[in-house]
Amino acid sequence: MPNMPSATGLHMRYRLWIAEMNYYINIIRILEDYLAELSPKSNIPEVKEGVDGFKNKFVALRREIDDLRHEMHILKMKLAAYAREGQAITDEAYQNDNHDALEKRFLNFQAGFEKMKKDFEAFESKWPH
């Protein structure tokens, strides 16, 4: 692999991604609070369906965040050990740890989260408060 990232660089990347996922959890909490306020105020079936749909999306997103954070935390700790011992990451270790696949999953998650936020904003703007 050309331009093999350093253990320290990968470690920092995972720390940043984990911090970003913590941010996403906070956003989900805020949106859940909003849904809790919106839900009892409306008897409109479309609102109820939307609220239920977003609640389900939030559960799925939280599960995905937990899975990604767990995998990243394990690799982050492994990378910290490499850095502490002054070891370089070999191409074989990089491939075995599946860093590229995890990055792709994270980027897909980011895109899905942003789409959910836009969908939520569109849903929220349609209904009186």
Salt bridges, closest charged atoms under 4 A:
GLU32 OE1 - ARG62 NH1 3.89
ASP52 OD2 - LYS48 NZ 3.22
ASP66 OD1 - ARG69 NH2 3.45
GLU71 OE2 - ARG105 NH1 2.78
ASP97 OD1 - LYS78 NZ 2.61
ASP97 OD2 - HIS99 NE2 3.75
GLU103 OE1 - ARG13 NH1 3.61
GLU114 OE1 - LYS117 NZ 3.85
ASP119 OD2 - LYS115 NZ 2.81
GLU124 OE2 - HIS129 NE2 2.60
